[in-house]
Amino acid sequence: MANYVAVCRSNFFKVKDIDAFREAMVPALAGSDLELWVENGRVAFGGYCSLPFVIPDAETGDSVEFDLEGTIQQHLAFAEEAIFVEVGYEQLRYVGGVQIRITAEDVERVEIGVS
């Protein structure tokens, strides 16, 4: 059986408070290949990951989805937009991608795939 392999990356975007954003992203970053970068007062993240981000629940240990869009939206600075792109494949049986555009007011999602 083949495994789905995906990579993801965001643009650099400005958040209200870098330390608060970093803290909010800890559940998604812990135990994953996801990295968070800070340059010139802006943040970005990326790594080998796939949406939805599934993390262990702190109380029960059960798998739960991490609300990436909501977390970014909550911390996004005024008039900023975050763009998140994931592309992945499962051998040549499936190739797909998703782009998510996040602003303070809206989340737009575009998915493509061939199987």
N, C-alpha and C positions, 0 to 999 in steps of 0.2 A: 504494500500500500504506500502510495506517495504522500508526502507531507506538503501542505500549503506553506510557501515561503514568501514573506512580505517584508518590505522595507518602507519606512515612513519618514517624513521630514516636514517641518513647518518653515515658514518664512521667519525673519526676525521681526518682532512686534513689540510695542511698548505696553507695559502693564503699570497699574497704579503704584504697586509696591513690589519690587523684585523679591524681597525676602518672604513676603506673604504668599506670593505666587509659588515660589520654590517650596514652601511648606505645604501648600495645597496640592502640589504635584508629587509629594513624597509617596503616597500610596501607588501611583502609577510607575514611579521610578524604582521603587524598592523591588529587588529581585527580578528586574527585567533588563533587557538590553537597551532600554530607552535612556538617552542622555539629554541633559538640559544645558544649553550654552547661554552665556551672557556676554554681550559685546556692545559697547557704547550705549549703555542704558537700555538695551533691548534684549529680549529673550527669544530663543528658538529651541526646538527639541527635535530629536529624530533617533532612529535606530532600527533594529529588526523588530518590528511590531506589526500588529494587525488590529483593526477595529472590529468589534468593540474591545477596549482594554478590559481584561478580566483580571481581577485582583482578589486575594483572600479577604474575607470579612474579618475585621479586627476582633470581633467578639466570638463568632461561631467558627471561623475558619472556612466557611463555605465560599464558593466562588461567586462573586458579584461583579457587575459591570461598573467601571469607573466612569463617571460622567465628564468626559473630556471637554465636550462642547460647553457644558454649563460651567465648568471650572474656569475655562478660558474666558468665557463671556463675563463672569463675575469679576475677573481681575483685569480685564482689558481697559486700557486708558482711553480717554475720550477721543473719538474720531479715528481710532485705530482699527485695523482689520487683521485677523490672523488667517493664514491660508495653510491648510494641512493637506498633504498628499500622501496616499498609500498606493503602492503598486505591488502586485504579487503574482505568483504562479504556482501551479501544481503540475510538475513536469510540463508536458504540452497539452494536457487535458483541459486546463483552465488557466486563463490569463485575465487579470482584472485590475481595476483601480478605482479609487474614490478621491474626490477633491471636496474639501469642506471649507467654506468661507464663513468666518465667524466675525460678527460685529456686535456692538452692544445691544443692537435692536433685533438682529436676525441671524439665523443659521441657514445657509444654503448648501445643499449636498448634491453632487453629481457623481453617479456611478457608471462605470463602463465594464464590460466583460465579454469574453468569448469562451464558450465551453463546447 
